[in-house]
């Protein structure tokens, strides 16, 4: 079961998450949804920075089934920066349906600062 944590660098309209493989721990999807909703209420929308660490493709598939709240928040997401070096990640992002006009961009772990800058920029 993947572990999802909210990072301390979440600020302003940006919700920063770390998604990793593991057993137990992390936040419940409902808690993440509440945090995203709070940000959207304050800023009109929100942006996601997602750091993917040690997550396998099968774990990612199970995560998707647990994150049903995303559909309800999709209209409030402006952009998503996904950081990770897993070989399957870039392909999965290209083939995933993106609702509305959400900008999604993949960054390698070596470019994490570029991802932070991109997700914060207007």
GROMACS elastic network, one bead per residue, 0.5 to 0.9 nm:
[ bonds ]
;  ai    aj funct       b0    kb
    1    21     6  0.67691   500
    1    22     6  0.62300   500
    1    23     6  0.58688   500
    1    24     6  0.70396   500
    1    59     6  0.61287   500
    1    60     6  0.87221   500
    1    62     6  0.71262   500
    1    63     6  0.73642   500
    2    19     6  0.66453   500
    2    20     6  0.56352   500
    2    22     6  0.56809   500
    2    23     6  0.70642   500
    2    24     6  0.78451   500
    2    25     6  0.89610   500
    2    26     6  0.84413   500
    2    55     6  0.71627   500
    2    56     6  0.89882   500
    2    59     6  0.58931   500
    2    60     6  0.71521   500
    2    62     6  0.77754   500
    2    63     6  0.63054   500
    3    18     6  0.78744   500
    3    19     6  0.56313   500
    3    20     6  0.52349   500
    3    21     6  0.60583   500
    3    22     6  0.60394   500
    3    23     6  0.71560   500
    3    24     6  0.66162   500
    3    25     6  0.61510   500
    3    27     6  0.73754   500
    3    63     6  0.88101   500
    4    17     6  0.66070   500
    4    18     6  0.56297   500
    4    20     6  0.66246   500
    4    21     6  0.89507   500
    4    25     6  0.79915   500
    4    27     6  0.57983   500
    4    28     6  0.79129   500
    4    29     6  0.83100   500
    4    32     6  0.85914   500
    5    16     6  0.84938   500
    5    17     6  0.55609   500
    5    18     6  0.52489   500
    5    19     6  0.66866   500
    5    20     6  0.86941   500
    5    25     6  0.84812   500
    5    26     6  0.50273   500
    5    27     6  0.57839   500
    5    32     6  0.84243   500
    6     9     6  0.84607   500
    6    10     6  0.72784   500
    6    15     6  0.73085   500
    6    16     6  0.58655   500
    6    18     6  0.64895   500
    6    26     6  0.83408   500
    6    27     6  0.77677   500
    6    32     6  0.75974   500
    6    35     6  0.89314   500
    7    10     6  0.58700   500
    7    15     6  0.78813   500
    7    16     6  0.53517   500
    7    17     6  0.55479   500
    7    18     6  0.67092   500
    8    11     6  0.79916   500
    8    16     6  0.76850   500
    9    14     6  0.83729   500
    9    15     6  0.80135   500
    9    16     6  0.63888   500
   10    13     6  0.80465   500
   10    14     6  0.54853   500
   10    17     6  0.80718   500
   10    49     6  0.85659   500
   11    14     6  0.54235   500
   11    15     6  0.67735   500
   11    16     6  0.82016   500
   11    39     6  0.87772   500
   12    15     6  0.81226   500
   12    39     6  0.73513   500
   12    42     6  0.85175   500
   12    43     6  0.74986   500
   12    46     6  0.84155   500
   12   120     6  0.89437   500
   13    39     6  0.59554   500
   13    40     6  0.72075   500
   13    42     6  0.80190   500
   13    43     6  0.59283   500
   13    44     6  0.84395   500
   13    45     6  0.68542   500
   13    47     6  0.59367   500
   13    48     6  0.85534   500
   13   120     6  0.79697   500
   14    36     6  0.88863   500
   14    39     6  0.77694   500
   14    46     6  0.57876   500
   14    48     6  0.57211   500
   14    49     6  0.69770   500
   14   119     6  0.74637   500
   14   120     6  0.69484   500
   15    35     6  0.79987   500
   15    36     6  0.67947   500
   15    39     6  0.77416   500
   15    46     6  0.70405   500
   15    47     6  0.61028   500
   15    48     6  0.50087   500
   15    49     6  0.62596   500
   15    50     6  0.84227   500
   16    47     6  0.83595   500
   16    48     6  0.58069   500
   16    50     6  0.59341   500
   16    51     6  0.77824   500
   17    48     6  0.74231   500
   17    49     6  0.61346   500
   17    51     6  0.61829   500
   17    52     6  0.85018   500
   18    49     6  0.84311   500
   18    50     6  0.58225   500
   18    52     6  0.60228   500
   18    53     6  0.72862   500
   19    26     6  0.88866   500
   19    50     6  0.69887   500
   19    51     6  0.61125   500
   19    53     6  0.62031   500
   19    54     6  0.83173   500
   19    55     6  0.72567   500
   20    51     6  0.82619   500
   20    52     6  0.59208   500
   20    54     6  0.53900   500
   20    55     6  0.51035   500
   20    56     6  0.87020   500
   20    59     6  0.89378   500
   21    52     6  0.88429   500
   21    53     6  0.70797   500
   21    54     6  0.53392   500
   21    56     6  0.69349   500
   21    59     6  0.69000   500
   21    60     6  0.86469   500
   22    25     6  0.82233   500
   22    54     6  0.83438   500
   22    55     6  0.81746   500
   25    28     6  0.88610   500
   27    30     6  0.81467   500
   27    31     6  0.62943   500
   27    32     6  0.67626   500
   28    31     6  0.53731   500
   28    32     6  0.66785   500
   28    33     6  0.88520   500
   29    32     6  0.51563   500
   29    33     6  0.61743   500
   29    34     6  0.87007   500
   29    66     6  0.68687   500
   29    67     6  0.60146   500
   29    68     6  0.83106   500
   29    69     6  0.74034   500
   30    34     6  0.61999   500
   30    35     6  0.86858   500
   30    67     6  0.85295   500
   30    69     6  0.73994   500
   31    34     6  0.51094   500
   31    35     6  0.63142   500
   31    36     6  0.86934   500
   32    35     6  0.50966   500
   32    36     6  0.61946   500
   32    37     6  0.85751   500
   32    69     6  0.89267   500
   33    36     6  0.50657   500
   33    37     6  0.60633   500
   33    38     6  0.85973   500
   33    67     6  0.87732   500
   33    69     6  0.62837   500
   33    70     6  0.75817   500
   33    73     6  0.79366   500
   34    37     6  0.50350   500
   34    38     6  0.61588   500
   34    39     6  0.86991   500
   35    38     6  0.51480   500
   35    39     6  0.63800   500
   35    40     6  0.86984   500
   36    39     6  0.51924   500
   36    40     6  0.61754   500
   36    41     6  0.86341   500
   36    45     6  0.88462   500
   36    46     6  0.70564   500
   36    47     6  0.88982   500
   36    48     6  0.89991   500
   36    73     6  0.79255   500
   37    40     6  0.50014   500
   37    41     6  0.60763   500
   37    42     6  0.86378   500
   37    45     6  0.86278   500
   37    46     6  0.84924   500
   37    73     6  0.75147   500
   37    76     6  0.85809   500
   38    41     6  0.51582   500
   38    42     6  0.63368   500
   38    43     6  0.86786   500
   39    42     6  0.51831   500
   39    43     6  0.60245   500
   39    44     6  0.77641   500
   39    45     6  0.70876   500
   39    46     6  0.61728   500
   40    43     6  0.51688   500
   40    46     6  0.52822   500
   40    47     6  0.89723   500
   40    73     6  0.88580   500
   40    76     6  0.65126   500
   40    77     6  0.82344   500
   41    44     6  0.55072   500
   41    45     6  0.71974   500
   41    46     6  0.89429   500
   42    45     6  0.80003   500
   43    46     6  0.68745   500
   44    76     6  0.72380   500
   45    75     6  0.81801   500
   45    77     6  0.57348   500
   45    78     6  0.64891   500
   46    76     6  0.62047   500
   46    77     6  0.51000   500
   46    78     6  0.60474   500
   46    79     6  0.77064   500
   47    76     6  0.85099   500
   47    77     6  0.56146   500
   47    78     6  0.55076   500
   47    79     6  0.50863   500
   47    80     6  0.58794   500
   47    81     6  0.82160   500
   47   119     6  0.65320   500
   47   120     6  0.77606   500
   48    77     6  0.75495   500
   48    78     6  0.82861   500
   48    79     6  0.64458   500
   48    81     6  0.62471   500
   48    82     6  0.81391   500
   48   119     6  0.71543   500
   49    79     6  0.86128   500
   49    80     6  0.59452   500
   49    82     6  0.61289   500
   49    83     6  0.77397   500
   49   115     6  0.74990   500
   49   116     6  0.70467   500
   49   119     6  0.66830   500
   50    80     6  0.74550   500
   50    81     6  0.61444   500
   50    83     6  0.60864   500
   50    84     6  0.85812   500
   51    81     6  0.84203   500
   51    82     6  0.61037   500
   51    84     6  0.62870   500
   51   109     6  0.82570   500
   51   112     6  0.83646   500
   52    55     6  0.65326   500
   52    82     6  0.71839   500
   52    83     6  0.58728   500
   52    85     6  0.80072   500
   52    86     6  0.82642   500
   52    89     6  0.89382   500
   52   109     6  0.87943   500
   53    83     6  0.85489   500
   53    84     6  0.65037   500
   53    85     6  0.81840   500
   53    86     6  0.83296   500
   54    84     6  0.87899   500
   54    86     6  0.79204   500
   55    58     6  0.83541   500
   55    59     6  0.63058   500
   55    60     6  0.66617   500
   55    86     6  0.77232   500
   56    59     6  0.52609   500
   56    60     6  0.62638   500
   56    61     6  0.87889   500
   56    86     6  0.77765   500
   56    88     6  0.85112   500
   57    60     6  0.50309   500
   57    61     6  0.63185   500
   57    62     6  0.88511   500
   57    86     6  0.86214   500
   57    88     6  0.68224   500
   57    89     6  0.79035   500
   57    92     6  0.89985   500
   58    61     6  0.50639   500
   58    62     6  0.64490   500
   58    63     6  0.86973   500
   59    62     6  0.51436   500
   59    63     6  0.62145   500
   59    64     6  0.88264   500
   60    64     6  0.63843   500
   61    64     6  0.52842   500
   61    65     6  0.68618   500
   62    65     6  0.53844   500
   62    66     6  0.67042   500
   63    66     6  0.51695   500
   63    67     6  0.63085   500
   64    67     6  0.52305   500
   64    68     6  0.72356   500
   65    68     6  0.63626   500
   66    69     6  0.82599   500
   67    70     6  0.58707   500
   67    71     6  0.83528   500
   68    71     6  0.60520   500
   68    72     6  0.77846   500
   69    72     6  0.54180   500
   69    73     6  0.66091   500
   69    74     6  0.87589   500
   70    73     6  0.51234   500
   70    74     6  0.58444   500
   71    74     6  0.52101   500
   71    75     6  0.81765   500
   71    99     6  0.84276   500
   72    75     6  0.73927   500
   72    76     6  0.86494   500
   73    76     6  0.54238   500
   73    77     6  0.67655   500
   74    77     6  0.54012   500
   74    78     6  0.85904   500
   74    98     6  0.87608   500
   74    99     6  0.65647   500
   74   100     6  0.75977   500
   74   102     6  0.80303   500
   75    78     6  0.80300   500
   75    99     6  0.76842   500
   75   100     6  0.68028   500
   75   101     6  0.84143   500
   75   102     6  0.82705   500
   76   102     6  0.89529   500
   77    80     6  0.76481   500
   77   101     6  0.87111   500
   77   102     6  0.63310   500
   77   103     6  0.87624   500
   78   101     6  0.73637   500
   78   102     6  0.51681   500
   78   103     6  0.65277   500
   78   104     6  0.88915   500
   79   101     6  0.85276   500
   79   102     6  0.52016   500
   79   104     6  0.57154   500
   79   105     6  0.80918   500
   79   119     6  0.65476   500
   80   102     6  0.73255   500
   80   103     6  0.61896   500
   80   105     6  0.64107   500
   80   106     6  0.85393   500
   80   119     6  0.66940   500
   81   103     6  0.83916   500
   81   104     6  0.59819   500
   81   105     6  0.51220   500
   81   106     6  0.59943   500
   81   107     6  0.71493   500
   81   115     6  0.58150   500
   81   116     6  0.76768   500
   81   118     6  0.75031   500
   81   119     6  0.59801   500
   82    89     6  0.88257   500
   82    93     6  0.87120   500
   82   104     6  0.75838   500
   82   105     6  0.62967   500
   82   107     6  0.60937   500
   82   108     6  0.84210   500
   82   115     6  0.75541   500
   83   105     6  0.86855   500
   83   106     6  0.59801   500
   83   108     6  0.55329   500
   83   109     6  0.56652   500
   83   110     6  0.88501   500
   83   111     6  0.78653   500
   83   112     6  0.63512   500
   83   115     6  0.71089   500
   84    87     6  0.87763   500
   84    89     6  0.71971   500
   84    90     6  0.85809   500
   84   106     6  0.77156   500
   84   107     6  0.65548   500
   84   108     6  0.51919   500
   84   109     6  0.51885   500
   84   110     6  0.88036   500
   84   112     6  0.86397   500
   85    88     6  0.85646   500
   85    89     6  0.72769   500
   85    90     6  0.84217   500
   85   107     6  0.81158   500
   85   108     6  0.53720   500
   85   109     6  0.60451   500
   85   110     6  0.87778   500
   86    89     6  0.53824   500
   86    90     6  0.78018   500
   86   108     6  0.88366   500
   87    90     6  0.68354   500
   87    91     6  0.77765   500
   88    91     6  0.55017   500
   88    92     6  0.60765   500
   88    93     6  0.87362   500
   89    92     6  0.50932   500
   89    93     6  0.62082   500
   89    94     6  0.87052   500
   89   106     6  0.83119   500
   90    93     6  0.51808   500
   90    94     6  0.63107   500
   90    95     6  0.87950   500
   90   106     6  0.64448   500
   90   107     6  0.86885   500
   91    94     6  0.51536   500
   91    95     6  0.62986   500
   91    96     6  0.85928   500
   92    95     6  0.52728   500
   92    96     6  0.59563   500
   93    96     6  0.52474   500
   93    97     6  0.83768   500
   93    98     6  0.89380   500
   93   104     6  0.79111   500
   93   105     6  0.82182   500
   93   106     6  0.75909   500
   94    97     6  0.82265   500
   94   104     6  0.89984   500
   95    98     6  0.89627   500
   98   101     6  0.76846   500
   98   102     6  0.65784   500
   98   103     6  0.83230   500
   98   104     6  0.80232   500
   99   102     6  0.66018   500
  105   115     6  0.82389   500
  105   118     6  0.89084   500
  106   115     6  0.80411   500
  107   110     6  0.78951   500
  107   111     6  0.58404   500
  107   112     6  0.66634   500
  107   114     6  0.77214   500
  107   115     6  0.62241   500
  108   111     6  0.53397   500
  108   112     6  0.68166   500
  108   115     6  0.87943   500
  109   112     6  0.52868   500
  109   113     6  0.88523   500
  110   113     6  0.80626   500
  110   114     6  0.89160   500
  111   114     6  0.52263   500
  111   115     6  0.64519   500
  111   116     6  0.88723   500
  112   116     6  0.62821   500
  112   117     6  0.86865   500
  113   116     6  0.50058   500
  113   117     6  0.61948   500
  113   118     6  0.85431   500
  114   117     6  0.50878   500
  114   118     6  0.60170   500
  114   119     6  0.85717   500
  115   118     6  0.50731   500
  115   119     6  0.60661   500
  115   120     6  0.85282   500
  116   119     6  0.54161   500
  116   120     6  0.62992   500
  116   121     6  0.86897   500
  117   120     6  0.53092   500
  117   121     6  0.61001   500
  118   121     6  0.52393   500
  118   122     6  0.82423   500
  119   122     6  0.81460   500
